[in-house]
């Protein structure tokens, strides 16, 4: 009988956000699959969990997927975790899930901390409907083109990017959206230096350029409205 694949959400910065259920699942499975050795090892050590481990990341996803599937088909229960947040969502693992679905392997999601919902709720914008766009292109001409399309979006927009690209992203948003649209930036959510910023793109671009912050963030852009 095949084992079960658990998709275990982990804290986005604050270990106190780990759920009791997530800890119990990690303790009970036969194997833990993490994204990067450093972050995965730190998580398991923090909760005193010792388990056999495998890695699945953007560099070895295809090969690791078939190894993990073999373990599942041989009856092993496996927990997949990402460096933070929910595995598969903007992280490696989608191929594994797709193959597991195709082969009739049971998949159980274990929910937990998220950066998206907290960032949306503190934005002050309408969240009856919203668009998760995620990461824009790292290439500026393409990024500008994507922002020009998003400028027409009536719903609230969610963007994410790497910490070192915040200022560049805000400058591009300022260029396309000018000062006619409000933004909210949720910075280092759940961490001791967590802050929420509100303002127009030009205002926030100027502020972050002066302060040179390098942390995780979620950008929420107010929709155009009807």
C-alpha positions, 0 to 999 in steps of 0.5 A: 500500500502506498504511503501518504505525501504530506505538504507541511506549511512551516513558519515564514520567520517566527518558529512560534507560528508552527502548528501542533499538527505540523510538528506531529506530522513531522514526528510521525513520517518516515522521511522529511523532504526539504528544499535547502539543507540549511533551512530544513535542518534548522527547522528540524533541530528547533523542534527536536526532530530527527528523521531521514531526509532528502532534498528537493529544490530547483536544481534537482527537482526531476531526479528527486521527484522520482526517488521520492515517488519510489519511497511513497510507492514502497509505503513510506509516509513523507513530509514535504516542507519548503524553506518557509511557508507552504510547499509547492506555492511559489516553491519546488514540488509541483512536479512531485504533486502532479506525479503523485496525483497521477499515480493515485498517492494520497496527498494531505495538506497541512496548513500554516503560516502565510505571508499573503493573507496577513499582508492583504488584511493589513493593506486597508484595500478591498480584498473581496477580490484580488489577483496574486501575480507573484514575481514579475520578470527580473528583466526590466523591459518585461517587468515594465510591460507586465506592470502596464498590463496590471495598471488596468486591473480593477482588483487588488494586486499582490506582488512578491520579489527577492529582498534585494529588488524592492527598490527597483520594483518600487521605482518601476511601479512608480513609473507606471502607476505614478502617484495615483495608486496606493500601495501597502508593503508588509515587511518581514512579517512575523519577525521582531522588525515587522513593519507595515508601510502605506503610501504611493509608489513614489513615496515608498520608493524614495523611503526605501532607497534612503533606508536600504532595507533588505528583508522579505516583503509583500507588495499590495497595490490598490486596484483601479476600481470599477 
